[in-house]
Amino acid sequence: MTNFISIFPLGIVVYPGEQLNLHVFEPRYKQLVAACISEHKPFGIPVVINKKIMEYGTLVQIKKVEKIYESGELDIVTTGDSVFRILEHVGEIPDKLYTGAIVNYPENNEGSHTRLLQEVLHGVRELHSILQIHKTFKKDDEKLLSYDLAHHAGLSLDEEYELLHLFYEAQRLEYLKRHLHKVIPMMAEMERLKERVMLNGHFRNLSADNL
């Protein structure tokens, strides 16, 4: 399917199923959100990297207007719907401050891969343990998808974008698995280094009995 959507470019990656809370303050995007609410339409969030609008983004649905300020600014709750690919930018829309795009929606396979999911989930929890942070997920473990884990795996913006345009769940999980296998040993070594630095200058019980 190909269609026209209004776009709200942002320097973030939004994944299908993700809840995104937005504070909307620019006049053009206040106008965009108002139009989407009145017409019951979604809008697109293409990813911006290095001040460039990238080829892929995510269609989002407005689920709730949390607050409207006297200035006309809004707090809205949105949910990621589907990944789109921009075919053509529409720089000017009559009587509108915002821009749009002609997009299509690549077929996206979200089939389950239990073994891979378990490996990735184990890696994410190991990473969190090293970093001494605690996070819980809103779904049961067996119902989680790569999209639910991606923001919790320590990916850079470029890496999150790469994962956005992988269209098979097995590919996305393998991507996360490789990333975690690379980053976990590095983070573990950094933690050991931090411990050694913190010990420097302190009294320590050392023994050379085994020499």
URUR-V536202 format. One record per residue. N is the residue number from 1. RES is the residue in three letters. PHI is phi in whole degrees, 0 to 359 (999 if undefined). PSI is psi in whole degrees, 0 to 359 (none if undefined). D_LAST is the distance of its C-alpha to the last C-alpha in Angstrom with 1 decimal. Layout:
BEGIN
n=[N	N]
res=[RES	RES]
phi=[PHI	PHI]
psi=[PSI	PSI]
d_last=[D_LAST	D_LAST]
END
This chain:
BEGIN
n=[1	2	3	4	5	6	7	8	9	10	11	12	13	14	15	16	17	18	19	20	21	22	23	24	25	26	27	28	29	30	31	32	33	34	35	36	37	38	39	40	41	42	43	44	45	46	47	48	49	50	51	52	53	54	55	56	57	58	59	60	61	62	63	64	65	66	67	68	69	70	71	72	73	74	75	76	77	78	79	80	81	82	83	84	85	86	87	88	89	90	91	92	93	94	95	96	97	98	99	100	101	102	103	104	105	106	107	108	109	110	111	112	113	114	115	116	117	118	119	120	121	122	123	124	125	126	127	128	129	130	131	132	133	134	135	136	137	138	139	140	141	142	143	144	145	146	147	148	149	150	151	152	153	154	155	156	157	158	159	160	161	162	163	164	165	166	167	168	169	170	171	172	173	174	175	176	177	178	179	180	181	182	183	184	185	186	187	188	189	190	191	192	193	194	195	196	197	198	199	200	201	202	203	204	205	206	207	208	209	210	211]
res=[MET	THR	ASN	PHE	ILE	SER	ILE	PHE	PRO	LEU	GLY	ILE	VAL	VAL	TYR	PRO	GLY	GLU	GLN	LEU	ASN	LEU	HIS	VAL	PHE	GLU	PRO	ARG	TYR	LYS	GLN	LEU	VAL	ALA	ALA	CYS	ILE	SER	GLU	HIS	LYS	PRO	PHE	GLY	ILE	PRO	VAL	VAL	ILE	ASN	LYS	LYS	ILE	MET	GLU	TYR	GLY	THR	LEU	VAL	GLN	ILE	LYS	LYS	VAL	GLU	LYS	ILE	TYR	GLU	SER	GLY	GLU	LEU	ASP	ILE	VAL	THR	THR	GLY	ASP	SER	VAL	PHE	ARG	ILE	LEU	GLU	HIS	VAL	GLY	GLU	ILE	PRO	ASP	LYS	LEU	TYR	THR	GLY	ALA	ILE	VAL	ASN	TYR	PRO	GLU	ASN	ASN	GLU	GLY	SER	HIS	THR	ARG	LEU	LEU	GLN	GLU	VAL	LEU	HIS	GLY	VAL	ARG	GLU	LEU	HIS	SER	ILE	LEU	GLN	ILE	HIS	LYS	THR	PHE	LYS	LYS	ASP	ASP	GLU	LYS	LEU	LEU	SER	TYR	ASP	LEU	ALA	HIS	HIS	ALA	GLY	LEU	SER	LEU	ASP	GLU	GLU	TYR	GLU	LEU	LEU	HIS	LEU	PHE	TYR	GLU	ALA	GLN	ARG	LEU	GLU	TYR	LEU	LYS	ARG	HIS	LEU	HIS	LYS	VAL	ILE	PRO	MET	MET	ALA	GLU	MET	GLU	ARG	LEU	LYS	GLU	ARG	VAL	MET	LEU	ASN	GLY	HIS	PHE	ARG	ASN	LEU	SER	ALA	ASP	ASN	LEU]
phi=[999	237	205	264	225	283	235	230	296	218	275	219	252	251	256	306	88	279	272	235	264	237	259	256	231	286	307	293	275	297	294	300	296	300	294	295	293	292	260	55	242	279	222	256	245	285	281	251	230	53	64	241	284	278	286	245	199	230	285	235	255	280	265	198	264	285	200	242	270	300	285	94	292	226	252	234	251	236	229	295	250	215	278	240	241	282	265	202	281	246	285	227	241	309	66	239	273	267	247	214	203	269	227	233	235	303	298	237	266	245	301	281	220	302	297	298	300	298	297	292	297	300	296	299	290	294	299	297	296	299	278	59	236	235	228	241	252	281	248	295	308	290	260	289	241	306	298	287	259	301	288	255	255	76	284	283	300	299	290	298	292	302	294	301	254	257	249	232	302	298	297	294	294	297	299	295	299	297	300	294	297	277	276	297	299	295	292	296	294	297	294	295	296	299	296	294	295	293	284	301	95	267	287	230	270	242	221	245	300	274	283]
psi=[139	134	175	137	151	147	148	81	136	154	45	164	128	133	152	135	349	139	129	122	128	137	116	118	337	139	319	325	335	319	317	311	318	318	318	322	313	329	2	48	151	175	166	142	91	149	136	123	128	45	19	132	122	174	331	153	191	133	134	149	137	117	330	141	108	321	142	125	163	331	350	355	155	150	121	152	125	162	132	136	289	155	135	160	130	124	327	132	141	99	335	128	127	127	17	147	336	172	178	189	151	126	161	174	98	144	132	118	119	28	151	147	85	312	313	317	316	319	316	317	319	316	318	317	326	318	315	323	317	319	355	46	154	122	144	156	152	349	160	152	315	347	358	150	168	322	328	335	341	317	350	7	6	28	149	170	318	319	321	323	319	317	328	324	36	127	18	134	322	321	316	318	320	321	313	320	313	318	313	322	332	317	330	313	324	315	324	319	322	322	320	321	317	319	320	320	319	330	337	124	351	156	130	147	106	151	143	22	330	0	none]
d_last=[73.1	73.7	74.9	75.0	72.6	72.2	68.8	66.5	63.7	60.4	57.0	55.5	55.3	57.1	56.6	59.2	59.2	57.4	59.0	59.3	60.7	62.5	64.0	67.0	68.3	69.6	73.4	73.2	70.7	72.6	75.6	73.6	72.3	75.8	77.3	74.8	75.4	79.2	79.2	76.5	74.5	70.8	69.4	66.7	63.4	62.4	59.0	58.9	56.0	56.2	59.7	60.9	62.4	60.7	62.4	61.2	61.4	62.1	65.4	65.3	67.7	68.6	68.1	68.9	70.0	67.9	69.6	72.3	72.3	75.4	74.4	74.5	70.8	69.4	66.4	66.4	64.4	64.2	62.7	61.6	63.9	63.6	62.1	64.7	65.0	67.2	69.9	71.8	71.6	74.7	74.6	77.9	79.4	82.9	82.9	79.2	76.5	73.7	73.1	72.6	71.7	72.9	70.1	69.4	67.0	64.7	64.4	61.2	59.6	57.8	57.3	54.4	51.1	49.3	46.0	45.6	46.5	43.9	41.2	42.4	42.8	39.2	38.0	40.2	38.8	35.2	36.0	37.8	34.8	32.5	35.2	35.8	39.4	41.7	44.7	47.1	49.6	53.3	53.4	51.9	48.9	51.0	53.7	51.6	52.2	50.3	52.6	51.4	47.7	48.0	48.1	45.0	42.8	42.1	44.5	46.0	49.8	50.1	48.0	50.1	53.2	51.9	51.5	55.0	56.7	54.9	57.6	55.9	53.6	51.3	50.9	50.2	47.5	45.8	45.9	44.2	41.6	40.7	40.5	38.2	35.9	35.6	35.5	33.2	30.0	31.0	31.7	28.5	26.5	28.7	28.0	24.2	25.0	27.2	24.6	22.2	25.2	26.2	22.8	23.0	24.0	23.4	21.3	18.2	15.8	12.3	9.1	5.6	5.6	3.8	0.0]
END
